[in-house]
């Protein structure tokens, strides 16, 4: 039995608040470590194909996706700075040398605003639901990570979707809170409350299967590595390795849905008006068929390497930090008792 995954005795159980603190710490650390990878990637993209005014692109650091909109030339946005980069390492070193270390974290604010609450909801719900299901079904039920992962991710995506829509609108133009309230009110009155969840479906299709596969493989790998190492409970490195491997597998399996989601997000910006994007009316399946027809089956796996480069370390850092935080609080609870 593994105390970390199956829960300690009730007097020393990690509380929901402690789980929230541990997941928040993990999200901050993951954002700090993975954000430079995407800053470099987008700078390389902008150098090869400069983003025109009003054009949007997806900024993703492994924790969350963010829609970014290019503004007018007077705004010195981090994704529009000139560069003459020969590759990823060259870009990293030149940005560091010429613009200072802060430039590598210039995409951090939107991550902290969106990813932290989403991650806190997601990880806390997963642990609470897992504990409940284990109490009902037994400690060795292998389907628990799948069910808990699906429900937790479904809930987190549903809660965050309206915030993502509002944040995207704020990025397209400088809005006061009064104007933003007017926009939300008009949106609701014209299209109903459901309009605030546009883009929810493709996100669910990508993130829910990812979550189910991730948690199932993570728990299996962690248990297997503990047995191979002759350990009673998982170490930091076992958690790190299990998170990286399970995240990589889930990222590859769900990449087609990520490609569809990116197309839905980026194709319908109108550079002249800077209007908020509306998802394509085509179904996810229809978009996938179009991609295969134009680019072949490999088109569904476009961007595989960049996705793995971000997802694998993000999953590894997040879960190992989260488990370390829980172990710390569990030890504190034992000592306090």
C-alpha positions as CSV (number, residue, x, y, z in Angstrom):
1,X,0.0,0.0,0.0
2,X,1.2,3.5,-0.9
3,X,0.4,6.2,1.7
4,X,0.8,9.0,-0.9
5,X,-1.8,7.7,-3.3
6,X,-4.1,5.8,-1.1
7,X,-4.3,8.3,1.8
8,X,-3.0,8.2,5.3
9,X,-5.2,7.5,8.4
10,X,-7.9,10.1,9.0
11,X,-6.1,12.0,11.8
12,X,-3.2,12.8,9.4
13,X,-5.0,13.1,6.2
14,X,-4.0,16.0,4.0
15,X,-6.8,18.6,4.1
16,X,-8.4,20.1,1.0
17,X,-6.8,23.5,1.8
18,X,-3.4,21.8,2.0
19,X,-4.0,20.1,-1.3
20,X,-4.9,23.5,-2.8
21,X,-1.7,25.0,-1.4
22,X,0.4,22.1,-2.8
23,X,-1.2,22.3,-6.3
24,X,-0.9,26.1,-6.3
25,X,2.8,25.8,-5.5
26,X,3.2,23.2,-8.2
27,X,1.4,25.4,-10.8
28,X,3.6,28.4,-10.0
29,X,6.9,26.4,-10.2
30,X,5.8,24.6,-13.4
31,X,4.9,28.0,-15.0
32,X,8.2,29.5,-14.0
33,X,10.2,26.6,-15.5
34,X,8.2,25.9,-18.7
35,X,7.2,29.4,-19.8
36,X,10.6,30.2,-21.4
37,X,10.2,27.2,-23.7
38,X,7.0,28.7,-25.3
39,X,8.4,32.2,-25.3
40,X,11.3,31.0,-27.4
41,X,9.0,28.9,-29.7
42,X,6.7,31.9,-30.4
43,X,9.6,34.2,-31.0
44,X,11.0,31.7,-33.6
45,X,7.5,31.5,-35.2
46,X,7.2,35.3,-35.3
47,X,10.6,35.5,-37.0
48,X,9.7,33.0,-39.7
49,X,6.1,34.2,-40.2
50,X,5.5,37.6,-38.6
51,X,2.1,38.0,-37.0
52,X,0.1,40.8,-38.6
53,X,-2.1,43.1,-36.5
54,X,-5.2,41.4,-35.3
55,X,-3.7,37.9,-36.0
56,X,-4.0,35.5,-33.1
57,X,-1.9,32.6,-32.0
58,X,-2.1,30.0,-29.2
59,X,0.3,30.4,-26.4
60,X,0.6,27.1,-24.4
61,X,3.1,26.4,-21.6
62,X,2.0,22.8,-20.8
63,X,-0.5,23.9,-18.1
64,X,-2.9,25.9,-20.2
65,X,-3.5,27.4,-23.6
66,X,-3.9,31.2,-24.0
67,X,-5.1,33.1,-27.0
68,X,-2.8,36.0,-27.8
69,X,-3.6,38.8,-30.2
70,X,-1.1,40.9,-32.0
71,X,-1.7,44.6,-31.5
72,X,-0.5,47.7,-33.4
73,X,3.1,48.4,-33.9
74,X,3.3,51.0,-31.1
75,X,2.9,48.2,-28.6
76,X,6.2,46.5,-27.9
77,X,4.8,43.0,-27.3
78,X,7.2,40.2,-26.5
79,X,6.1,38.2,-29.4
80,X,6.8,41.0,-31.9
81,X,10.4,41.8,-31.0
82,X,12.9,41.3,-33.9
83,X,15.3,38.5,-33.8
84,X,17.8,36.7,-35.9
85,X,17.7,33.2,-34.4
86,X,19.3,30.1,-35.9
87,X,17.4,27.6,-33.6
88,X,16.0,27.1,-30.1
89,X,19.3,27.2,-28.2
90,X,20.5,30.2,-30.2
91,X,17.2,32.0,-29.6
92,X,17.4,31.2,-25.9
93,X,21.0,32.5,-25.5
94,X,20.4,35.7,-27.6
95,X,17.2,36.6,-25.8
96,X,19.0,36.1,-22.5
97,X,22.1,38.2,-23.6
98,X,20.4,41.0,-25.5
99,X,17.1,41.5,-23.7
100,X,17.7,40.2,-20.2
101,X,16.5,37.2,-18.3
102,X,13.0,38.8,-17.7
103,X,12.1,38.5,-21.4
104,X,12.1,34.7,-21.0
105,X,9.2,35.0,-18.6
106,X,7.3,37.7,-20.5
107,X,4.4,35.3,-21.2
108,X,4.0,34.5,-17.5
109,X,1.1,36.8,-16.4
110,X,-1.7,35.2,-18.4
111,X,-0.5,31.8,-17.1
112,X,-0.7,32.8,-13.5
113,X,-4.1,34.4,-14.0
114,X,-5.7,31.3,-15.6
115,X,-3.6,28.2,-14.9
116,X,-3.3,28.5,-11.2
117,X,-7.1,28.5,-10.4
118,X,-7.6,25.8,-13.0
119,X,-4.8,23.6,-11.6
120,X,-6.0,24.1,-8.0
121,X,-9.6,23.0,-8.9
122,X,-8.3,20.1,-11.0
123,X,-5.8,18.5,-8.6
124,X,-7.9,19.1,-5.4
125,X,-11.0,17.6,-7.0
126,X,-9.0,14.6,-8.3
127,X,-7.6,13.8,-4.8
128,X,-10.9,14.4,-3.0
129,X,-12.8,12.2,-5.5
130,X,-10.1,9.5,-5.5
131,X,-10.3,9.3,-1.7
132,X,-14.1,9.1,-1.8
133,X,-14.1,6.3,-4.4
134,X,-11.4,4.3,-2.6
135,X,-13.5,4.4,0.5
136,X,-16.5,3.1,-1.5
137,X,-14.8,0.7,-3.9
138,X,-11.7,-0.4,-2.1
139,X,-8.0,0.7,-2.3
140,X,-7.1,-1.6,-5.2
141,X,-9.8,-0.6,-7.7
142,X,-7.8,0.3,-10.9
143,X,-10.6,2.3,-12.5
144,X,-10.6,5.0,-9.8
145,X,-7.8,7.2,-11.5
146,X,-9.8,7.1,-14.8
147,X,-13.1,8.1,-13.2
148,X,-11.6,10.8,-10.9
149,X,-9.4,12.2,-13.7
150,X,-12.4,12.5,-16.1
151,X,-14.7,14.2,-13.5
152,X,-12.0,16.5,-12.2
153,X,-10.9,17.7,-15.6
154,X,-14.5,18.1,-16.8
155,X,-15.2,20.3,-13.8
156,X,-12.1,22.4,-14.1
157,X,-12.6,23.1,-17.9
158,X,-16.3,24.0,-17.3
159,X,-15.4,26.5,-14.6
160,X,-12.6,28.1,-16.5
161,X,-14.1,28.4,-20.0
162,X,-16.0,31.6,-19.4
163,X,-12.9,33.2,-17.9
164,X,-10.9,32.2,-21.0
165,X,-13.5,33.9,-23.3
166,X,-13.5,37.1,-21.2
167,X,-9.7,37.2,-21.0
168,X,-9.4,36.7,-24.8
169,X,-11.7,39.7,-25.3
170,X,-9.6,41.8,-23.0
171,X,-6.5,40.9,-24.9
172,X,-8.0,42.0,-28.3
173,X,-8.4,45.6,-27.0
174,X,-8.0,47.6,-23.9
175,X,-11.3,47.4,-22.0
176,X,-12.5,49.0,-18.8
177,X,-14.4,46.8,-16.4
178,X,-17.6,48.7,-17.3
179,X,-17.1,47.9,-21.0
180,X,-16.3,44.3,-20.2
181,X,-19.5,44.0,-18.1
182,X,-21.4,45.5,-21.0
183,X,-19.9,43.0,-23.4
184,X,-20.7,40.0,-21.1
185,X,-24.3,41.3,-20.6
186,X,-24.8,41.8,-24.3
187,X,-23.4,38.4,-25.1
188,X,-25.7,36.7,-22.6
189,X,-28.8,38.7,-23.7
190,X,-28.2,37.9,-27.4
191,X,-27.0,34.3,-27.2
192,X,-27.8,33.1,-23.7
193,X,-25.5,32.0,-20.9
194,X,-24.4,29.0,-23.0
195,X,-22.5,31.4,-25.3
196,X,-19.9,32.0,-22.5
197,X,-18.8,28.3,-23.0
198,X,-18.1,28.5,-26.7
199,X,-15.0,26.5,-27.4
200,X,-15.8,24.2,-24.5
201,X,-16.5,21.1,-26.6
202,X,-13.1,20.7,-28.3
203,X,-11.3,21.5,-25.1
204,X,-13.3,18.7,-23.3
205,X,-12.5,16.3,-26.2
206,X,-8.8,16.9,-25.7
207,X,-8.4,17.4,-22.0
208,X,-10.8,14.8,-20.6
209,X,-9.2,11.8,-22.4
210,X,-5.8,13.3,-21.6
211,X,-6.7,13.4,-17.9
212,X,-8.1,9.8,-17.9
213,X,-5.0,8.4,-19.6
214,X,-2.6,10.5,-17.6
215,X,-3.8,9.6,-14.1
216,X,-4.3,5.9,-15.0
217,X,-0.8,5.5,-16.4
218,X,0.7,7.7,-13.6
219,X,-0.7,5.5,-10.9
220,X,0.3,2.3,-12.7
221,X,3.8,3.5,-13.4
222,X,4.4,4.8,-9.9
223,X,3.3,1.6,-8.3
224,X,5.5,-0.4,-10.8
225,X,8.6,1.8,-10.2
226,X,8.1,1.5,-6.4
227,X,8.0,-2.3,-6.7
228,X,11.1,-2.4,-8.9
229,X,13.0,-0.2,-6.5
230,X,11.8,-2.1,-3.4
231,X,10.3,1.1,-1.9
232,X,7.3,1.4,0.3
233,X,6.3,4.8,-1.1
234,X,7.2,6.9,-4.1
235,X,10.2,9.2,-4.1
236,X,10.4,12.6,-5.8
237,X,12.2,11.0,-8.8
238,X,9.7,8.2,-9.1
239,X,6.8,10.8,-9.2
240,X,8.8,12.9,-11.7
241,X,9.5,10.0,-14.0
242,X,6.0,8.7,-13.8
243,X,4.5,12.1,-14.5
244,X,6.8,12.7,-17.6
245,X,6.1,9.3,-19.1
246,X,2.3,9.3,-18.5
247,X,2.1,12.9,-19.7
248,X,4.0,12.1,-22.9
249,X,1.8,9.1,-23.7
250,X,-1.4,11.1,-23.1
251,X,-0.1,14.1,-25.2
252,X,0.5,11.9,-28.2
253,X,-2.8,10.1,-28.0
254,X,-4.8,13.4,-27.7
255,X,-2.8,15.5,-30.2
256,X,-5.4,15.3,-33.0
257,X,-8.0,17.0,-30.7
258,X,-5.4,19.6,-29.8
259,X,-4.9,20.3,-33.6
260,X,-8.6,20.8,-34.0
261,X,-8.9,23.0,-31.0
262,X,-6.1,25.2,-32.2
263,X,-7.8,25.6,-35.6
264,X,-11.1,26.5,-34.0
265,X,-9.3,29.1,-31.9
266,X,-7.2,30.8,-34.6
267,X,-9.0,30.6,-37.9
268,X,-11.8,33.1,-37.4
269,X,-10.1,36.2,-36.2
270,X,-10.8,39.2,-38.4
271,X,-7.7,41.4,-38.5
272,X,-9.6,44.5,-39.6
273,X,-12.1,44.5,-36.7
274,X,-10.2,42.5,-34.1
275,X,-13.4,40.7,-33.2
276,X,-13.6,37.9,-30.7
277,X,-13.3,34.5,-32.4
278,X,-16.3,32.3,-32.8
279,X,-15.8,28.6,-33.1
280,X,-16.2,27.0,-36.5
281,X,-19.7,25.6,-37.0
282,X,-18.1,22.4,-38.4
283,X,-18.1,19.5,-35.9
284,X,-14.8,18.3,-34.5
285,X,-15.1,15.1,-36.7
286,X,-15.7,17.2,-39.8
287,X,-12.6,19.4,-39.1
288,X,-10.5,16.2,-38.6
289,X,-11.7,14.8,-41.9
290,X,-10.8,18.1,-43.7
291,X,-7.3,18.0,-42.1
292,X,-6.7,14.5,-43.3
293,X,-8.0,15.4,-46.8
294,X,-5.6,18.3,-47.1
295,X,-2.5,17.2,-45.2
296,X,-3.0,13.4,-44.8
297,X,-3.2,11.5,-41.6
298,X,0.0,13.0,-40.4
299,X,-1.7,16.4,-40.3
300,X,-3.6,15.3,-37.2
301,X,-0.2,15.1,-35.4
302,X,1.2,18.5,-36.4
303,X,3.3,20.0,-33.7
304,X,4.0,16.7,-31.9
305,X,7.6,17.4,-30.9
306,X,6.9,21.0,-29.5
307,X,3.9,19.6,-27.6
308,X,6.0,16.8,-26.1
309,X,8.8,19.2,-25.2
310,X,6.3,21.3,-23.1
311,X,3.9,18.6,-21.8
312,X,6.5,16.1,-20.5
313,X,8.4,18.5,-18.3
314,X,5.2,20.3,-17.2
315,X,3.5,17.1,-16.1
316,X,6.7,15.9,-14.4
317,X,7.4,19.1,-12.5
318,X,3.7,19.6,-11.6
319,X,3.0,16.1,-10.2
320,X,6.3,15.7,-8.4
321,X,6.0,19.1,-6.7
322,X,2.4,18.4,-5.8
323,X,3.2,15.0,-4.3
324,X,6.1,16.6,-2.4
325,X,3.8,19.3,-1.0
326,X,1.3,16.7,0.1
327,X,4.0,14.7,1.8
328,X,5.3,17.8,3.6
329,X,1.8,18.6,4.9
330,X,1.2,15.0,5.9
331,X,4.4,15.0,7.9
332,X,3.4,18.3,9.6
333,X,0.0,16.8,10.5
334,X,1.7,13.8,12.0
335,X,4.0,15.9,14.1
336,X,1.1,18.2,15.1
337,X,-0.9,15.2,16.3
